[in-house]
Amino acid sequence: MKILRISVLAATLGIFFLMLASVDTQATLKYKKETGKKCTFCHTGIPETGDEDPQLTEDGKKFRDNGYKLTEEQKRRPASSDPFSAANLN
């Protein structure tokens, strides 16, 4: 009976942590869908959950400081102006 309780507790905790991890991913995809920009438009790397440094680019800092909305200048800039996009790495 004790093994069953431990197994149920472990499964419950595993599901809980999987749900927590998916919340961040959904938020990221939400911003990508809303802005039409790649993740690298705002981030220099992939931040981990709970990171104090979200690894923001200058555009990412402007986006954050503007209430998580693109500035007018950022809206006018095509996605290909992303400094880390494949088109700009050549």
TAGITA-V754160 format. One record per residue. RES is the residue in three letters. PHI is phi as a letter, one per 40 degrees, with the letter a starting at -180 (999 if undefined). NEAR is the number of other ideal C-beta (glycine too) atoms within 12 Angstrom. D_LAST is the distance of its C-alpha to the last C-alpha in Angstrom with 1 decimal. Layout:
res=RES phi=PHI near=NEAR d_last=D_LAST
res=RES phi=PHI near=NEAR d_last=D_LAST
This chain:
res=MET phi=999 near=7 d_last=62.1
res=LYS phi=c near=8 d_last=60.3
res=ILE phi=c near=9 d_last=57.5
res=LEU phi=c near=10 d_last=57.1
res=ARG phi=c near=11 d_last=56.8
res=ILE phi=c near=12 d_last=54.1
res=SER phi=c near=13 d_last=52.2
res=VAL phi=c near=14 d_last=52.4
res=LEU phi=c near=14 d_last=51.3
res=ALA phi=c near=14 d_last=48.3
res=ALA phi=c near=14 d_last=47.2
res=THR phi=c near=14 d_last=47.7
res=LEU phi=c near=14 d_last=45.6
res=GLY phi=c near=14 d_last=42.8
res=ILE phi=c near=14 d_last=42.7
res=PHE phi=d near=14 d_last=42.8
res=PHE phi=c near=15 d_last=39.7
res=LEU phi=c near=14 d_last=37.8
res=MET phi=c near=14 d_last=38.7
res=LEU phi=c near=16 d_last=37.5
res=ALA phi=c near=17 d_last=34.1
res=SER phi=c near=15 d_last=33.7
res=VAL phi=c near=15 d_last=34.5
res=ASP phi=c near=22 d_last=31.3
res=THR phi=c near=19 d_last=29.2
res=GLN phi=c near=14 d_last=31.0
res=ALA phi=c near=19 d_last=30.5
res=THR phi=c near=26 d_last=26.7
res=LEU phi=c near=15 d_last=26.7
res=LYS phi=c near=14 d_last=29.1
res=TYR phi=c near=25 d_last=26.8
res=LYS phi=c near=20 d_last=23.8
res=LYS phi=c near=13 d_last=26.2
res=GLU phi=c near=15 d_last=27.8
res=THR phi=c near=26 d_last=24.7
res=GLY phi=g near=16 d_last=22.3
res=LYS phi=b near=31 d_last=19.6
res=LYS phi=c near=27 d_last=17.7
res=CYS phi=d near=31 d_last=19.2
res=THR phi=c near=26 d_last=16.2
res=PHE phi=c near=33 d_last=17.2
res=CYS phi=b near=33 d_last=20.2
res=HIS phi=b near=29 d_last=19.8
res=THR phi=c near=20 d_last=17.8
res=GLY phi=a near=16 d_last=19.5
res=ILE phi=c near=16 d_last=22.2
res=PRO phi=c near=20 d_last=25.5
res=GLU phi=c near=14 d_last=28.6
res=THR phi=d near=16 d_last=31.8
res=GLY phi=g near=10 d_last=33.7
res=ASP phi=c near=13 d_last=31.0
res=GLU phi=c near=9 d_last=32.0
res=ASP phi=b near=14 d_last=28.4
res=PRO phi=c near=25 d_last=26.4
res=GLN phi=f near=19 d_last=23.2
res=LEU phi=c near=23 d_last=22.5
res=THR phi=c near=24 d_last=19.9
res=GLU phi=c near=17 d_last=21.4
res=ASP phi=c near=30 d_last=21.2
res=GLY phi=c near=32 d_last=22.9
res=LYS phi=c near=20 d_last=25.6
res=LYS phi=c near=23 d_last=26.2
res=PHE phi=c near=27 d_last=26.4
res=ARG phi=c near=21 d_last=28.9
res=ASP phi=c near=16 d_last=30.8
res=ASN phi=c near=18 d_last=31.1
res=GLY phi=g near=9 d_last=33.0
res=TYR phi=f near=21 d_last=30.1
res=LYS phi=b near=16 d_last=29.4
res=LEU phi=c near=25 d_last=26.5
res=THR phi=c near=20 d_last=27.3
res=GLU phi=d near=10 d_last=27.7
res=GLU phi=c near=13 d_last=24.6
res=GLN phi=c near=28 d_last=22.6
res=LYS phi=c near=20 d_last=24.2
res=ARG phi=c near=10 d_last=23.2
res=ARG phi=c near=20 d_last=19.5
res=PRO phi=c near=15 d_last=17.6
res=ALA phi=d near=24 d_last=16.0
res=SER phi=c near=17 d_last=12.5
res=SER phi=c near=20 d_last=13.0
res=ASP phi=d near=27 d_last=12.9
res=PRO phi=c near=22 d_last=10.9
res=PHE phi=b near=23 d_last=10.3
res=SER phi=c near=18 d_last=9.5
res=ALA phi=d near=12 d_last=7.2
res=ALA phi=c near=14 d_last=6.5
res=ASN phi=b near=15 d_last=5.6
res=LEU phi=c near=10 d_last=3.8
res=ASN phi=c near=6 d_last=0.0
